[in-house]
Each structure stands twice: as structure tokens, then as C-alpha cells.
Amino acid sequence: MPAGSNKADINTRKDLEKLISLFYDKLLADTEIGHFFVKLNLSTHLPLVVDFWAFIVLNEPGYKRNMMEAHAPLNLKKSDFDRWYVLFSESIDENFQGEKAALMKTRAQLIGWTMFSK
């Protein structure tokens, strides 16, 4: 951890659970894209999101879903993803820093590029 910082990197599933919970608090309160999230059953959705990121950043096995396919019916615009990314990055930066935190932001950008380049 750098001098003067009290933020650790994302190292455990518990870290991801904390991050995703805080992130979804932001999403649900957001006036631009919150409507995409208010009808979700968070008790089933959030563990799937944590599973996805645990696969990406912690190399945990087990995530077998097609994330792109799951989001296709939402007809997201690039501006929707851009807003999602701002809130996602803020959530990470407010709570964590380090290699895996940076990796999450990079992978999220790549996901957005992939979604809108097809």
C-alpha cells in the first residue's frame, strides 16, 4: 500500500462483495441509468456479478454464463455504458487501489468496447 493511503487492493471475494454492493447502491440511486437496475432481484443478481469479477480478477473458476448475451436484450446505448463505467470506476477508486483494482477498470472498458463494436 502506498504511503499515505489506507486503501488496499482487491484481493478476496469479500473485497469484491463489498465493492459490488457499494457500486449497486450508486447504480440504484442514479437518475440516468438506475432504471435498468431497480427491478433486479439483487439477492440472486449480485452473487452472479461477484462470480464474474472473481473469475476475472481472482482467477476463481466457476463462472460459466455469457455476460454479453445476458445484457443484449437491454438495448443499452453507449451513453448508458459510459455512465455505468463512471460509477464503476468511482466505486473502485473510493474503496480500493492497486493492480487488481486497475485491472477491473481496464477489463470493464474492454467489455464496453466489445459490446458496442459488434
KOLDRENMI-900364 format. One record per residue: residue number from 1; residue in three letters; x, y, z of N, C-alpha, C in turn. Coordinates in Angstrom, 2 decimals, m for minus. Layout:
+-----+---------+---------+---------+---------+---------+---------+---------+---------+---------+---------+
! num ! residuo !     n.X !     n.Y !     n.Z !    ca.X !    ca.Y !    ca.Z !     c.X !     c.Y !     c.Z !
+-----+---------+---------+---------+---------+---------+---------+---------+---------+---------+---------+
! NUM !     Ala !       X !       Y !       Z !       X !       Y !       Z !       X !       Y !       Z !
...
+-----+---------+---------+---------+---------+---------+---------+---------+---------+---------+---------+
***
This chain:
+-----+---------+---------+---------+---------+---------+---------+---------+---------+---------+---------+
! num ! residuo !     n.X !     n.Y !     n.Z !    ca.X !    ca.Y !    ca.Z !     c.X !     c.Y !     c.Z !
+-----+---------+---------+---------+---------+---------+---------+---------+---------+---------+---------+
!   1 !     Met !    0.84 !   m1.17 !    0.00 !    0.00 !    0.00 !    0.00 !    0.89 !    1.24 !    0.00 !
!   2 !     Pro !    0.66 !    2.20 !   m0.90 !    1.50 !    3.39 !   m0.95 !    1.40 !    4.21 !    0.32 !
!   3 !     Ala !    2.46 !    4.94 !    0.61 !    2.47 !    5.79 !    1.81 !    1.33 !    6.80 !    1.74 !
!   4 !     Gly !    0.68 !    7.02 !    2.87 !   m0.41 !    7.98 !    2.94 !   m1.75 !    7.45 !    2.45 !
!   5 !     Ser !   m1.81 !    6.21 !    2.06 !   m3.05 !    5.65 !    1.56 !   m3.55 !    4.57 !    2.52 !
!   6 !     Asn !   m4.86 !    4.55 !    2.71 !   m5.43 !    3.49 !    3.55 !   m6.26 !    2.51 !    2.72 !
!   7 !     Lys !   m6.10 !    2.57 !    1.41 !   m6.85 !    1.68 !    0.53 !   m5.98 !    0.50 !    0.13 !
!   8 !     Ala !   m6.55 !   m0.66 !    0.23 !   m5.86 !   m1.87 !   m0.21 !   m6.36 !   m2.26 !   m1.59 !
!   9 !     Asp !   m5.70 !   m3.22 !   m2.18 !   m6.13 !   m3.75 !   m3.46 !   m7.28 !   m4.73 !   m3.24 !
!  10 !     Ile !   m7.87 !   m5.17 !   m4.31 !   m8.94 !   m6.16 !   m4.28 !   m8.27 !   m7.53 !   m4.29 !
!  11 !     Asn !   m8.33 !   m8.21 !   m3.16 !   m7.61 !   m9.47 !   m3.03 !   m8.48 !  m10.67 !   m2.71 !
!  12 !     Thr !   m9.70 !  m10.42 !   m2.27 !  m10.54 !  m11.53 !   m1.83 !  m11.95 !  m11.38 !   m2.39 !
!  13 !     Arg !  m12.69 !  m12.46 !   m2.30 !  m14.10 !  m12.44 !   m2.69 !  m14.88 !  m11.44 !   m1.82 !
!  14 !     Lys !  m14.51 !  m11.34 !   m0.55 !  m15.17 !  m10.37 !    0.34 !  m14.96 !   m8.94 !   m0.14 !
!  15 !     Asp !  m13.75 !   m8.66 !   m0.64 !  m13.49 !   m7.34 !   m1.22 !  m14.42 !   m7.08 !   m2.40 !
!  16 !     Leu !  m14.59 !   m8.08 !   m3.25 !  m15.49 !   m7.93 !   m4.39 !  m16.93 !   m7.77 !   m3.95 !
!  17 !     Glu !  m17.35 !   m8.51 !   m2.95 !  m18.72 !   m8.38 !   m2.44 !  m18.96 !   m6.96 !   m1.93 !
!  18 !     Lys !  m17.99 !   m6.41 !   m1.20 !  m18.11 !   m5.04 !   m0.70 !  m18.20 !   m4.06 !   m1.86 !
!  19 !     Leu !  m17.29 !   m4.20 !   m2.81 !  m17.26 !   m3.29 !   m3.95 !  m18.57 !   m3.34 !   m4.74 !
!  20 !     Ile !  m19.03 !   m4.53 !   m5.07 !  m20.23 !   m4.67 !   m5.89 !  m21.46 !   m4.15 !   m5.15 !
!  21 !     Ser !  m21.53 !   m4.38 !   m3.86 !  m22.64 !   m3.85 !   m3.06 !  m22.65 !   m2.31 !   m3.09 !
!  22 !     Leu !  m21.50 !   m1.71 !   m2.87 !  m21.41 !   m0.25 !   m2.89 !  m21.71 !    0.30 !   m4.29 !
!  23 !     Phe !  m21.22 !   m0.40 !   m5.29 !  m21.46 !    0.01 !   m6.68 !  m22.95 !   m0.04 !   m7.01 !
!  24 !     Tyr !  m23.63 !   m1.10 !   m6.61 !  m25.06 !   m1.20 !   m6.89 !  m25.87 !   m0.17 !   m6.11 !
!  25 !     Asp !  m25.40 !    0.24 !   m4.95 !  m26.04 !    1.35 !   m4.24 !  m26.01 !    2.60 !   m5.12 !
!  26 !     Lys !  m24.87 !    2.85 !   m5.75 !  m24.74 !    4.00 !   m6.65 !  m25.65 !    3.84 !   m7.87 !
!  27 !     Leu !  m25.64 !    2.64 !   m8.45 !  m26.47 !    2.41 !   m9.64 !  m27.94 !    2.64 !   m9.36 !
!  28 !     Leu !  m28.41 !    2.09 !   m8.25 !  m29.83 !    2.20 !   m7.92 !  m30.26 !    3.65 !   m7.68 !
!  29 !     Ala !  m29.33 !    4.47 !   m7.19 !  m29.64 !    5.87 !   m6.91 !  m29.45 !    6.78 !   m8.12 !
!  30 !     Asp !  m28.86 !    6.26 !   m9.18 !  m28.52 !    7.09 !  m10.32 !  m29.74 !    7.42 !  m11.18 !
!  31 !     Thr !  m29.91 !    8.70 !  m11.48 !  m31.08 !    9.12 !  m12.25 !  m30.95 !    8.81 !  m13.74 !
!  32 !     Glu !  m29.73 !    8.59 !  m14.23 !  m29.55 !    8.30 !  m15.65 !  m29.76 !    6.83 !  m16.00 !
!  33 !     Ile !  m29.22 !    5.93 !  m15.20 !  m29.29 !    4.51 !  m15.56 !  m29.87 !    3.63 !  m14.46 !
!  34 !     Gly !  m30.29 !    4.21 !  m13.37 !  m30.84 !    3.43 !  m12.26 !  m32.02 !    2.57 !  m12.66 !
!  35 !     His !  m32.79 !    3.03 !  m13.66 !  m33.98 !    2.28 !  m14.09 !  m33.65 !    0.88 !  m14.61 !
!  36 !     Phe !  m32.43 !    0.67 !  m15.07 !  m32.03 !   m0.66 !  m15.53 !  m31.90 !   m1.65 !  m14.37 !
!  37 !     Phe !  m31.73 !   m1.15 !  m13.15 !  m31.36 !   m1.99 !  m12.02 !  m32.44 !   m2.16 !  m10.96 !
!  38 !     Val !  m33.45 !   m1.30 !  m10.96 !  m34.43 !   m1.31 !   m9.87 !  m35.28 !   m2.57 !   m9.80 !
!  39 !     Lys !  m35.46 !   m3.23 !  m10.92 !  m36.32 !   m4.42 !  m10.92 !  m35.53 !   m5.72 !  m10.74 !
!  40 !     Leu !  m34.21 !   m5.61 !  m10.62 !  m33.40 !   m6.82 !  m10.43 !  m33.63 !   m7.42 !   m9.05 !
!  41 !     Asn !  m33.58 !   m8.72 !   m8.98 !  m33.56 !   m9.40 !   m7.68 !  m32.09 !   m9.43 !   m7.26 !
!  42 !     Leu !  m31.71 !   m8.48 !   m6.42 !  m30.30 !   m8.32 !   m6.07 !  m29.75 !   m9.51 !   m5.30 !
!  43 !     Ser !  m30.60 !  m10.23 !   m4.59 !  m30.10 !  m11.38 !   m3.83 !  m29.63 !  m12.50 !   m4.76 !
!  44 !     Thr !  m30.12 !  m12.53 !   m5.99 !  m29.61 !  m13.51 !   m6.95 !  m28.64 !  m12.88 !   m7.94 !
!  45 !     His !  m28.84 !  m11.59 !   m8.26 !  m28.01 !  m10.94 !   m9.25 !  m26.60 !  m10.62 !   m8.73 !
!  46 !     Leu !  m26.51 !  m10.06 !   m7.55 !  m25.20 !   m9.64 !   m7.04 !  m24.20 !  m10.79 !   m6.92 !
!  47 !     Pro !  m24.61 !  m11.97 !   m6.44 !  m23.64 !  m13.08 !   m6.42 !  m23.13 !  m13.46 !   m7.82 !
!  48 !     Leu !  m23.96 !  m13.31 !   m8.84 !  m23.51 !  m13.58 !  m10.21 !  m22.47 !  m12.56 !  m10.65 !
!  49 !     Val !  m22.70 !  m11.32 !  m10.29 !  m21.75 !  m10.26 !  m10.63 !  m20.43 !  m10.50 !   m9.91 !
!  50 !     Val !  m20.50 !  m10.86 !   m8.63 !  m19.29 !  m11.17 !   m7.87 !  m18.59 !  m12.38 !   m8.50 !
!  51 !     Asp !  m19.34 !  m13.40 !   m8.89 !  m18.74 !  m14.56 !   m9.56 !  m17.99 !  m14.15 !  m10.82 !
!  52 !     Phe !  m18.60 !  m13.27 !  m11.60 !  m17.96 !  m12.80 !  m12.83 !  m16.63 !  m12.14 !  m12.54 !
!  53 !     Trp !  m16.64 !  m11.18 !  m11.60 !  m15.41 !  m10.45 !  m11.30 !  m14.39 !  m11.32 !  m10.57 !
!  54 !     Ala !  m14.85 !  m12.28 !   m9.79 !  m13.91 !  m13.21 !   m9.13 !  m13.20 !  m14.06 !  m10.20 !
!  55 !     Phe !  m13.90 !  m14.41 !  m11.25 !  m13.31 !  m15.14 !  m12.36 !  m12.26 !  m14.27 !  m13.06 !
!  56 !     Ile !  m12.59 !  m13.00 !  m13.27 !  m11.71 !  m12.07 !  m13.99 !  m10.49 !  m11.67 !  m13.17 !
!  57 !     Val !  m10.69 !  m11.26 !  m11.91 !   m9.57 !  m10.69 !  m11.14 !   m8.91 !  m11.64 !  m10.16 !
!  58 !     Leu !   m9.64 !  m12.62 !   m9.70 !   m9.07 !  m13.54 !   m8.71 !   m8.79 !  m14.92 !   m9.30 !
!  59 !     Asn !   m9.08 !  m15.08 !  m10.59 !   m8.89 !  m16.35 !  m11.28 !   m9.64 !  m17.50 !  m10.62 !
!  60 !     Glu !  m10.80 !  m17.19 !  m10.03 !  m11.63 !  m18.24 !   m9.44 !  m12.41 !  m18.95 !  m10.54 !
!  61 !     Pro !  m12.42 !  m20.25 !  m10.54 !  m13.22 !  m20.97 !  m11.53 !  m14.71 !  m20.87 !  m11.21 !
!  62 !     Gly !  m15.52 !  m21.23 !  m12.17 !  m16.94 !  m21.37 !  m11.88 !  m17.87 !  m20.50 !  m12.67 !
!  63 !     Tyr !  m17.41 !  m19.36 !  m13.18 !  m18.32 !  m18.51 !  m13.94 !  m18.48 !  m19.08 !  m15.34 !
!  64 !     Lys !  m19.72 !  m19.45 !  m15.69 !  m19.97 !  m20.12 !  m16.96 !  m20.98 !  m19.40 !  m17.84 !
!  65 !     Arg !  m21.48 !  m18.27 !  m17.40 !  m22.52 !  m17.57 !  m18.15 !  m21.92 !  m16.73 !  m19.29 !
!  66 !     Asn !  m22.79 !  m16.34 !  m20.22 !  m22.39 !  m15.45 !  m21.30 !  m22.88 !  m14.05 !  m20.94 !
!  67 !     Met !  m21.99 !  m13.25 !  m20.42 !  m22.35 !  m11.92 !  m19.95 !  m22.89 !  m11.05 !  m21.08 !
!  68 !     Met !  m22.29 !  m11.13 !  m22.24 !  m22.75 !  m10.31 !  m23.37 !  m24.19 !  m10.68 !  m23.76 !
!  69 !     Glu !  m24.45 !  m11.96 !  m23.84 !  m25.78 !  m12.44 !  m24.20 !  m26.82 !  m12.01 !  m23.17 !
!  70 !     Ala !  m26.46 !  m12.04 !  m21.92 !  m27.40 !  m11.67 !  m20.85 !  m27.80 !  m10.20 !  m20.93 !
!  71 !     His !  m26.90 !   m9.35 !  m21.41 !  m27.19 !   m7.92 !  m21.46 !  m27.76 !   m7.45 !  m22.79 !
!  72 !     Ala !  m27.70 !   m8.28 !  m23.82 !  m28.17 !   m7.89 !  m25.15 !  m29.63 !   m7.41 !  m25.17 !
!  73 !     Pro !  m30.56 !   m8.06 !  m24.45 !  m31.96 !   m7.62 !  m24.51 !  m32.20 !   m6.22 !  m23.92 !
!  74 !     Leu !  m31.25 !   m5.68 !  m23.22 !  m31.44 !   m4.36 !  m22.59 !  m31.34 !   m3.21 !  m23.59 !
!  75 !     Asn !  m30.80 !   m3.50 !  m24.78 !  m30.62 !   m2.46 !  m25.79 !  m29.91 !   m1.23 !  m25.23 !
!  76 !     Leu !  m28.81 !   m1.46 !  m24.58 !  m28.04 !   m0.38 !  m23.98 !  m27.43 !    0.51 !  m25.05 !
!  77 !     Lys !  m27.42 !    1.80 !  m24.75 !  m26.72 !    2.76 !  m25.61 !  m25.31 !    2.94 !  m25.04 !
!  78 !     Lys !  m24.43 !    3.44 !  m25.87 !  m23.07 !    3.68 !  m25.40 !  m23.08 !    4.66 !  m24.22 !
!  79 !     Ser !  m23.96 !    5.63 !  m24.24 !  m24.03 !    6.59 !  m23.13 !  m24.44 !    5.90 !  m21.83 !
!  80 !     Asp !  m25.27 !    4.85 !  m21.92 !  m25.63 !    4.08 !  m20.72 !  m24.41 !    3.39 !  m20.15 !
!  81 !     Phe !  m23.63 !    2.76 !  m21.04 !  m22.41 !    2.10 !  m20.57 !  m21.41 !    3.12 !  m20.02 !
!  82 !     Asp !  m21.29 !    4.25 !  m20.70 !  m20.34 !    5.27 !  m20.23 !  m20.68 !    5.72 !  m18.81 !
!  83 !     Arg !  m21.97 !    5.89 !  m18.53 !  m22.39 !    6.28 !  m17.19 !  m22.11 !    5.14 !  m16.20 !
!  84 !     Trp !  m22.40 !    3.91 !  m16.60 !  m22.10 !    2.73 !  m15.77 !  m20.62 !    2.71 !  m15.43 !
!  85 !     Tyr !  m19.77 !    2.97 !  m16.43 !  m18.33 !    2.93 !  m16.22 !  m17.86 !    4.02 !  m15.25 !
!  86 !     Val !  m18.43 !    5.19 !  m15.36 !  m18.07 !    6.28 !  m14.42 !  m18.38 !    5.84 !  m12.99 !
!  87 !     Leu !  m19.57 !    5.31 !  m12.75 !  m19.95 !    4.88 !  m11.41 !  m19.11 !    3.69 !  m10.94 !
!  88 !     Phe !  m18.79 !    2.79 !  m11.85 !  m17.96 !    1.64 !  m11.53 !  m16.56 !    2.09 !  m11.12 !
!  89 !     Ser !  m15.97 !    2.95 !  m11.91 !  m14.63 !    3.46 !  m11.61 !  m14.61 !    4.23 !  m10.30 !
!  90 !     Glu !  m15.62 !    5.07 !  m10.08 !  m15.71 !    5.81 !   m8.82 !  m15.77 !    4.85 !   m7.63 !
!  91 !     Ser !  m16.57 !    3.82 !   m7.76 !  m16.72 !    2.85 !   m6.67 !  m15.39 !    2.18 !   m6.36 !
!  92 !     Ile !  m14.67 !    1.82 !   m7.39 !  m13.36 !    1.22 !   m7.19 !  m12.41 !    2.22 !   m6.54 !
!  93 !     Asp !  m12.29 !    3.41 !   m7.14 !  m11.33 !    4.41 !   m6.65 !  m11.62 !    4.88 !   m5.22 !
!  94 !     Glu !  m12.88 !    4.92 !   m4.84 !  m13.24 !    5.35 !   m3.50 !  m12.89 !    4.31 !   m2.44 !
!  95 !     Asn !  m12.71 !    3.06 !   m2.85 !  m12.56 !    1.99 !   m1.87 !  m11.29 !    1.15 !   m2.00 !
!  96 !     Phe !  m10.69 !    1.13 !   m3.18 !   m9.55 !    0.26 !   m3.43 !   m8.54 !    0.95 !   m4.33 !
!  97 !     Gln !   m7.33 !    0.43 !   m4.30 !   m6.32 !    0.82 !   m5.27 !   m5.32 !   m0.31 !   m5.39 !
!  98 !     Gly !   m4.71 !   m0.39 !   m6.54 !   m3.71 !   m1.42 !   m6.76 !   m3.90 !   m2.09 !   m8.10 !
!  99 !     Glu !   m3.13 !   m3.13 !   m8.32 !   m3.10 !   m3.83 !   m9.60 !   m4.45 !   m4.42 !   m9.99 !
! 100 !     Lys !   m5.12 !   m5.07 !   m9.06 !   m6.40 !   m5.71 !   m9.40 !   m7.51 !   m4.68 !   m9.55 !
! 101 !     Ala !   m7.45 !   m3.61 !   m8.77 !   m8.41 !   m2.53 !   m8.94 !   m8.28 !   m1.92 !  m10.34 !
! 102 !     Ala !   m7.04 !   m1.70 !  m10.76 !   m6.79 !   m1.17 !  m12.10 !   m7.23 !   m2.17 !  m13.17 !
! 103 !     Leu !   m6.97 !   m3.45 !  m12.94 !   m7.38 !   m4.49 !  m13.88 !   m8.90 !   m4.48 !  m14.07 !
! 104 !     Met !   m9.64 !   m4.31 !  m12.98 !  m11.11 !   m4.28 !  m13.10 !  m11.55 !   m3.15 !  m14.01 !
! 105 !     Lys !  m10.95 !   m1.98 !  m13.85 !  m11.33 !   m0.84 !  m14.69 !  m10.96 !   m1.08 !  m16.14 !
! 106 !     Thr !   m9.79 !   m1.66 !  m16.37 !   m9.36 !   m1.96 !  m17.74 !  m10.28 !   m2.99 !  m18.38 !
! 107 !     Arg !  m10.60 !   m4.04 !  m17.66 !  m11.48 !   m5.07 !  m18.20 !  m12.88 !   m4.51 !  m18.46 !
! 108 !     Ala !  m13.36 !   m3.65 !  m17.59 !  m14.68 !   m3.05 !  m17.80 !  m14.68 !   m2.22 !  m19.08 !
! 109 !     Gln !  m13.61 !   m1.47 !  m19.33 !  m13.52 !   m0.71 !  m20.57 !  m13.53 !   m1.64 !  m21.78 !
! 110 !     Leu !  m12.81 !   m2.74 !  m21.69 !  m12.77 !   m3.71 !  m22.77 !  m14.15 !   m4.33 !  m23.02 !
! 111 !     Ile !  m14.88 !   m4.59 !  m21.96 !  m16.24 !   m5.13 !  m22.08 !  m17.10 !   m4.13 !  m22.84 !
! 112 !     Gly !  m17.01 !   m2.86 !  m22.46 !  m17.78 !   m1.82 !  m23.16 !  m17.41 !   m1.73 !  m24.63 !
! 113 !     Trp !  m16.13 !   m1.75 !  m24.92 !  m15.68 !   m1.70 !  m26.31 !  m16.24 !   m2.89 !  m27.09 !
! 114 !     Thr !  m16.20 !   m4.06 !  m26.46 !  m16.70 !   m5.28 !  m27.12 !  m18.20 !   m5.19 !  m27.37 !
! 115 !     Met !  m18.94 !   m4.70 !  m26.38 !  m20.40 !   m4.60 !  m26.52 !  m20.80 !   m3.70 !  m27.68 !
! 116 !     Phe !  m20.08 !   m2.61 !  m27.85 !  m20.51 !   m1.61 !  m28.82 !  m19.76 !   m1.67 !  m30.13 !
! 117 !     Ser !  m18.84 !   m2.60 !  m30.27 !  m18.13 !   m2.75 !  m31.54 !  m18.76 !   m3.82 !  m32.41 !
! 118 !     Lys !  m19.74 !   m4.53 !  m31.86 !  m20.39 !   m5.59 !  m32.63 !  m21.69 !   m5.12 !  m33.24 !
+-----+---------+---------+---------+---------+---------+---------+---------+---------+---------+---------+
***
